[in-house]
Structures are given as C-alpha cells and as structure tokens.
Amino acid sequence: MALAYHKEIDPFTSFAIWKIEESADELFAQLQLKEHEKIYLDNLVNGKRNMHWLSTRVLLRRMMDTDEYIDCRVDSSGKPYLSNFPHYISLSHSYDYAAVMVSKNKAVGIDIELIKDKIERIANKFLSTKELEFIQEQERIEQLYVCWCAKEAIYKLHGKKNVSFVENIELKPFHYSGNGSFSANLDVGSTHKEFRVHYEKFDEYMIGFVSDDNNEE
C-alpha cells in the first residue's frame, strides 16, 4: 500500500489517499481484527468490497498512528465511528484507491470517485434544476463529479439516512478549476447548516471533503 496523497486541513484534521496494491491477506495481516469483524469480512462475497473494507481500515490505522486496537464500528445509519477513540472519521473508496479523513474536534466527510462519463446520465437524480444551470459545458463531467462528491461528503458528515441529495443539500454556484471550494447548505428536519466544501482532482479521480467548522469542540 503506497501513500498517494496526504493533506493537513488544520492542526486537528487531515485526510489521506492510498493506492491499494496489496493482496487481501497482506492487508489483513496489518490489522488487529476481532471476531465480529472477521465474520463481517467473511460475508463480503465481492472481492473488491473486501479489499476496500480492509484498505480503509489499514489507512485509518496509519493515520491514527497507534498500536492500540481501533474499534471502528458503524451506527444504525451506516456512519462509521470509533468506540474507543474520540476522533471523528469518514471513509471512502473507489476502484484502486482508499480515502480516510480524521479529525480530533469536528465531524467530517470525504468522498473519492473515479471520473467517468456515465455520471451525465444520472445528473438530474442528484442535482436540482437550479444547480444544473451553473454546470459549465466545457468541464461538465468533472464539475458533475465535484457536485456528487460534495453532496456525498455532506451526507456522510451528517450521517443520517433521511437526506435527499436534490431536496436537502443545495450547492451554491461555483466555477470549476481543478481544485477549489464553494458553499453548500444542508436543510433537513431540524438541521440547518452551511458548509464550505472543498474539492481536488487527483489523477483520474475527484475528491470532495467537508468539515463541520461550526461545531468544533
């Protein structure tokens, strides 16, 4: 496993991208898994899903820089959390890469996606008519992936299932430039928050990440 990219957001928050090059056995050997985790792995029949699960946990261990057992669980909505560390985490993966974002003092969300033309066919399923209007024709595919990654990152940060990408997450107009940031709103139930979403193009992938800067501890 090779570190492909590491970014420090602030003294308490960072994310890293790793290229998955090991076998499942090599990844497994780097972890301290309990019986319930081994059972979960055994139930992952898709080989790629198995590799993604293992690689995000190995990267998490590297970022936490600890020899202690890391009890990484998921809640009833599927949001990962650490039961024996105070850190906030977010996990993502796409094809040959794994991504992990960690913060000591605020909720975070990250998403990485391989850029493909197929996103054009589903754009109206995650963007409103108003949002589609600011998409630039020249960089349409890349900007659509920024929008998807941004909404996915906010969804992961929020960590609840009752979120519609079209109705509850609004992206403000922005000009795509390979990397940058823009404002977005989450409005669902009693939650009304504004975020600054960041994005970066990494090789043939797009990365979107966000932190809850208004809820720092």
C-alpha positions as CSV (number, residue, x, y, z in Angstrom):
1,M,0.0,0.0,0.0
2,A,1.5,3.3,-1.1
3,L,0.6,6.7,0.3
4,A,-0.5,8.6,-2.7
5,Y,-1.6,11.9,-1.1
6,H,-1.8,13.5,2.4
7,K,-3.4,16.8,3.2
8,E,-3.5,18.6,6.5
9,I,-6.6,20.7,6.7
10,D,-5.8,22.2,10.1
11,P,-3.8,21.1,13.2
12,F,-6.6,18.7,14.2
13,T,-7.9,17.5,10.8
14,S,-6.4,15.7,7.8
15,F,-7.1,13.2,5.1
16,A,-5.0,10.7,3.1
17,I,-5.3,8.7,-0.1
18,W,-3.7,5.3,-0.6
19,K,-3.3,3.2,-3.6
20,I,-4.4,-0.4,-3.0
21,E,-1.6,-2.6,-4.2
22,E,-1.5,-5.5,-1.6
23,S,-3.4,-8.7,-1.5
24,A,-6.3,-9.2,0.9
25,D,-4.0,-11.4,3.1
26,E,-1.3,-8.7,3.2
27,L,-3.9,-6.1,4.3
28,F,-5.4,-8.5,6.8
29,A,-2.0,-9.1,8.4
30,Q,-1.7,-5.3,9.2
31,L,-4.9,-5.2,11.3
32,Q,-6.0,-6.3,14.8
33,L,-9.5,-7.7,14.0
34,K,-11.9,-9.0,16.5
35,E,-14.2,-12.0,15.8
36,H,-17.2,-9.8,14.8
37,E,-15.0,-8.1,12.2
38,K,-13.8,-11.4,10.8
39,I,-17.3,-12.6,10.5
40,Y,-18.3,-9.4,8.6
41,L,-15.4,-9.9,6.2
42,D,-16.4,-13.5,5.5
43,N,-19.8,-12.2,4.5
44,L,-18.4,-9.8,1.9
45,V,-18.7,-12.0,-1.1
46,N,-17.5,-9.4,-3.6
47,G,-13.6,-9.4,-3.6
48,K,-13.4,-5.7,-4.3
49,R,-15.7,-4.8,-1.4
50,N,-13.4,-7.0,0.8
51,M,-10.3,-5.1,-0.4
52,H,-12.0,-1.7,0.1
53,W,-13.0,-2.6,3.7
54,L,-9.6,-3.8,4.6
55,S,-7.7,-0.9,2.9
56,T,-9.7,1.8,4.6
57,R,-9.0,0.2,8.0
58,V,-5.3,-0.1,7.3
59,L,-5.2,3.5,6.2
60,L,-7.1,4.5,9.3
61,R,-4.6,2.7,11.5
62,R,-1.7,4.5,9.7
63,M,-3.4,7.9,10.2
64,M,-4.2,7.2,13.9
65,D,-0.5,6.2,14.4
66,T,-1.3,3.9,17.3
67,D,-0.5,0.3,18.3
68,E,-3.8,0.0,20.2
69,Y,-6.8,-1.8,18.8
70,I,-9.0,0.6,16.8
71,D,-12.7,-0.3,17.3
72,C,-14.2,1.0,14.1
73,R,-17.9,0.4,14.0
74,V,-20.9,1.7,12.1
75,D,-24.1,3.1,13.6
76,S,-27.7,2.3,12.6
77,S,-27.5,4.7,9.7
78,G,-24.2,3.2,8.4
79,K,-22.0,6.0,9.6
80,P,-18.5,4.8,10.8
81,Y,-17.3,5.8,14.2
82,L,-14.6,4.9,16.7
83,S,-15.9,3.5,20.0
84,N,-12.5,3.7,21.8
85,F,-11.1,6.9,20.4
86,P,-12.6,10.5,20.5
87,H,-11.7,11.2,16.8
88,Y,-14.3,11.8,14.1
89,I,-13.8,9.8,10.9
90,S,-15.0,9.4,7.3
91,L,-14.2,6.6,4.9
92,S,-14.4,6.3,1.1
93,H,-13.0,4.2,-1.7
94,S,-13.2,3.9,-5.4
95,Y,-11.5,1.3,-7.6
96,D,-7.8,1.3,-6.7
97,Y,-7.9,4.0,-4.0
98,A,-8.9,4.3,-0.4
99,A,-9.6,7.6,1.4
100,V,-9.8,8.4,5.1
101,M,-10.5,11.7,6.8
102,V,-9.8,12.1,10.5
103,S,-10.5,15.0,12.9
104,K,-10.0,15.4,16.7
105,N,-12.6,18.1,17.1
106,K,-15.3,18.1,14.4
107,A,-17.4,15.9,12.2
108,V,-16.0,15.3,8.7
109,G,-17.0,13.8,5.4
110,I,-15.0,12.7,2.4
111,D,-15.7,11.1,-1.0
112,I,-13.5,9.9,-3.8
113,E,-14.7,8.8,-7.2
114,L,-13.2,7.7,-10.5
115,I,-14.3,10.1,-13.2
116,K,-16.4,8.5,-15.8
117,D,-18.8,9.9,-18.5
118,K,-21.7,7.8,-17.1
119,I,-22.4,10.5,-14.4
120,E,-24.0,12.6,-17.2
121,R,-26.9,10.1,-17.3
122,I,-27.8,10.5,-13.6
123,A,-27.1,14.2,-13.1
124,N,-30.8,15.1,-12.6
125,K,-31.1,12.4,-9.9
126,F,-28.7,14.3,-7.5
127,L,-28.8,17.9,-8.8
128,S,-31.8,20.3,-8.8
129,T,-32.7,22.3,-12.0
130,K,-31.2,25.3,-10.4
131,E,-27.9,23.5,-9.7
132,L,-27.7,22.1,-13.2
133,E,-27.9,25.6,-14.6
134,F,-24.4,26.6,-13.3
135,I,-22.6,23.5,-14.7
136,Q,-20.0,24.6,-17.3
137,E,-20.3,22.8,-20.6
138,Q,-16.5,22.7,-21.2
139,E,-15.7,20.9,-17.9
140,R,-19.2,19.3,-17.5
141,I,-18.1,15.8,-16.4
142,E,-15.5,17.0,-13.9
143,Q,-17.9,19.6,-12.4
144,L,-20.7,17.0,-12.1
145,Y,-18.3,14.8,-10.1
146,V,-17.4,17.7,-7.9
147,C,-21.1,18.1,-7.2
148,W,-21.6,14.4,-6.5
149,C,-18.6,14.2,-4.2
150,A,-19.6,17.4,-2.3
151,K,-23.1,16.1,-1.7
152,E,-21.8,12.6,-0.7
153,A,-19.3,14.2,1.7
154,I,-22.0,16.3,3.4
155,Y,-24.3,13.2,3.6
156,K,-21.5,11.3,5.3
157,L,-20.8,14.1,7.7
158,H,-24.5,14.3,8.6
159,G,-24.7,10.6,9.0
160,K,-28.4,10.1,8.7
161,K,-30.5,8.3,6.1
162,N,-33.3,10.9,5.8
163,V,-31.4,13.1,3.3
164,S,-32.3,13.7,-0.4
165,F,-29.4,14.9,-2.5
166,V,-31.8,17.0,-4.6
167,E,-34.2,18.4,-1.9
168,N,-32.0,18.7,1.2
169,I,-28.5,19.6,0.0
170,E,-28.1,22.8,-2.0
171,L,-24.8,23.7,-3.7
172,K,-24.1,27.3,-4.4
173,P,-22.9,28.3,-7.9
174,F,-19.1,27.8,-8.5
175,H,-16.6,27.9,-11.3
176,Y,-14.8,24.6,-11.7
177,S,-11.0,25.0,-11.8
178,G,-9.4,21.6,-10.9
179,N,-9.4,22.4,-7.2
180,G,-11.3,24.9,-5.1
181,S,-14.1,25.4,-2.7
182,F,-17.7,26.7,-2.6
183,S,-20.7,27.0,-0.2
184,A,-23.4,24.4,0.3
185,N,-26.4,24.2,2.6
186,L,-27.9,21.2,4.4
187,D,-31.6,21.6,5.3
188,V,-33.3,18.6,6.7
189,G,-35.6,18.3,9.7
190,S,-34.3,20.5,12.5
191,T,-30.8,20.7,10.9
192,H,-30.0,23.8,9.0
193,K,-26.2,24.2,8.3
194,E,-23.9,25.9,5.9
195,F,-20.7,24.3,4.8
196,R,-17.6,25.2,2.9
197,V,-17.0,22.2,0.6
198,H,-13.5,21.6,-0.9
199,Y,-12.6,19.6,-3.9
200,E,-9.5,18.4,-5.7
201,K,-8.9,16.5,-8.9
202,F,-6.4,13.7,-8.2
203,D,-5.2,11.8,-11.3
204,E,-8.4,10.5,-12.9
205,Y,-10.3,10.8,-9.6
206,M,-12.3,13.6,-7.9
207,I,-12.1,14.2,-4.1
208,G,-14.7,16.1,-2.2
209,F,-14.3,16.8,1.5
210,V,-16.0,18.9,4.2
211,S,-15.8,19.5,7.9
212,D,-18.3,20.9,10.4
213,D,-16.4,24.1,11.3
214,N,-19.3,25.5,13.2
215,N,-19.3,22.6,15.6
216,E,-15.7,22.5,16.8
217,E,-15.1,21.3,20.3
